[in-house]
Amino acid sequence: MKRISLLGAMLGVALPLAPAAAQTFSTNDPVLRAIWNEGMNNSQLYPLAQSLLDSVGPRLTGSQELRSASDWALARYRSWGIPARREQWGTWTDWRSGTVHVDLTAPRVRTLEAYLAPWSPGTQGAVDGDVVTLPTVSSAAEFEAWLPQARGKWVMIAFPQPTCRPDDNWEKWAMPGSFDRMKAERQAALLAWNSSMTATGVTARDMPKRLEQAGALGVVTGNWNRGWGVDFNYARARTERVPTVDLACEDYGLVYRLAQNRQGPKLRVDATAQVGAEAPVFNTVAEVRGSRKPNEYVMMSAHFDSWTTGSGATDNGTGTVTMMEAMRILRKVYPKPRRTLLVGHWAGEEQGLNGSRAFVADHPEVVAGLQALFNQDNGTGRVTNIGMQGFTGAAGYFDRWLRQIPTEITQYIKVDSPGSPSTGGSDHSSFVCAKAPAFMLGSLSWDYGTYTWHTNRDTFDKISWDDLRNNAVLVAMLVYLASEDPDRVPRDVRTDLTDNQGHTGVWPACQPPTRAAAQSTR
């Protein structure tokens, strides 16, 4: 094995991880033992993730890529003998993005790290033009007087970061006082930028449209996420006829400085994209009917959609393949579950939990018969926290289930009881508001918030395979134990939702899904 790994390193190729060393654990339950053996020694996570993330790629709601991903998942489930289907919950703007080339052509030549903002128009061939930055103004009249200068130009509309080094790198290497001075200067520059933006009388949301109306070739933006090489990109384009181009931090700063110092920067943008009409958008659902209690349900949950600059690997490709692998394992070793098993792969999560909210609205029978739902949506790390979401009687069930699961998995897990009901953030919230027992499987960070959440670096290589295998086995075991439990998880909930600051809360109300892009305010 060492020889093979060394060969892979020498050749520069990625070799699939070897199965975990054959492992067993002491249990009288043959199904738990079979889940462990199948998940640890015959894991299909690597080929699932590689196929989805490398071949299909990012999965923007409404896009052809999301439809292709759904086709891929349906084919996988059916190859395992698991019935699966698409359930339309609405429509969303179709968008097909192709190649994007952005080059600095003057005063020197450099190919830039660039992306189209989601749902941005493309160009009709290469478009060359000068670059200008938004002016510093003290009134809306000043801005309106400047606006004709945007015609025929690429206009930079984001704050230029003075450094793309993470703050912790400054703290590690800077001379005493240097880091503090940099932070103070950065904060002063940001305040001045925001003051000028406010003075224009145009909101940041409306600025791209205003520049488009003024005849700009397009808008250029950037959104650094405080890590090395990380661009945070999740906001949709607000232009309709000209492109919105996002540059990575270093390249945005380069072009901005050239424009600011009147050194004549020119950009050539050649970007193919097609914004279509609203097209049907679906959840992808897999189901194995229960043999004894078919009208009671145990669910696995992860959102299928993603943003576009990376591959959607940890948000939420890892959650997706975890649930697929858990269902595959269960189908093989637990083919006749007591209760009905469901997997929900939600679309439209990134636009407001729309797919899961629609499922809750459209399936009152599942909500009424839900035994438990297990959702995962925060990166590649092993599960370390399970919040009880304010269900006061749930902890006893988890305690009983977790005591039957190997300590190799449970040693990392803390149960937060009774917890508080989630008001958003991920798809379990769509069920919690209906007082249906739904739980988030909270994962170890792996710097998710900085490096892979909604970023250009959310790619296949960021996956931690041992952690993912851990999670798939955990989910399969929890689902099996919840399915076989003779009792229903109680729906009693906290009545005292006073927080640490003394604010009195109420149980969150369920929000209706937005079923069409035209109705969305995001």
C-alpha angles and dihedrals in degrees: 000000000000089000092052092048091050090050090052091051092049093049093044094234131131112241121198113258115259116246115268113269108278105280136181133174134206113267138133091217110093093196094056089048091049092049090052094048095046095044097044101037104029102032117166094190096107098054091041094052095041093052095045100041102035101035103032097025127179117012113209115187109263094016131124087241091062090050089049090050090052091051089050093051093047090052092050094050093048091050087059092049093253118137111235135174146174120247116198113218101170146313133284137185111282114228129180117188123192133174120340121201120176118176134181103223101176147074081005135353122257134149107230132217100246144157138187115246112245113280092009119148116244130224129265095239125317116338119199125196150142121268128235133177127222110272126245104248138171098204144028089246091060090051093049090050090054097044098089087065088069092067112113092002138109104242122209110215107172131086109265110235111227090215136018092200112111114249093244089059090054091049091051099049112018124105116253109288095011096099093047091050091050091051092048093049091046092050092048091050091049092050090050090048092050092047091053092046090052090048092058089070089226121108121232087246093054099039096087091053092048091052091047089054089050091058102259116164087229143306127269120206141166136192116193116202099206096257135098109287094345122145117188107214124168108116117105121239116265095200121094105188107022129050128264107214123195118206125197115250099262095047094043089054092048095053093041093053091049091053094042091053093046094243094144106250117192127190131203113201122188110173129158118208137142123207109201138185123281110293132191114278124200147194113226111225131187121193140185111187119233118250097213107014105027092162093060118077142207112193138200115201141191133143118252101198125085143173120269116241097075130025098271088246104151094019091077119317091094092054090047097053091041090061093042091051092047090052091047091052092047093049089054100044102023105034097159107047120191092230129031114273119215134182118200117200101187128208122202096033091130091054094054112305088287099153096051093041089053091049090053091049093046099043111049088156091063092046091050093046098041114133094179141329123210115202128184123189116139111086144286099306127114116267111267105160136039115185119205091220093224095303100137097199099044100085094070091057093049090047090054094045096045092050088064094051121086116271088231084076105027096049088080098047128099120187112215108209133221089351124172130279114264113243096195142314099110142020100270085072090069089064099035092062088058089053091247112143104257124156137195117224100217115210138207110269108239083186089293096157094053105034114025112015106105093338143125089248096061094112141139095266091065093069120114103213099194090051091048092050088049090053096047091052091046092052093047091050094046091049092049093048093046090048093051097042108116091217133063119243103253121245097214108135138194115275094188107068097163110147129216091273092055096254112148114225137190132217108279117259118232113254121219116246121252101238100187134039090230089065095048122108093193 
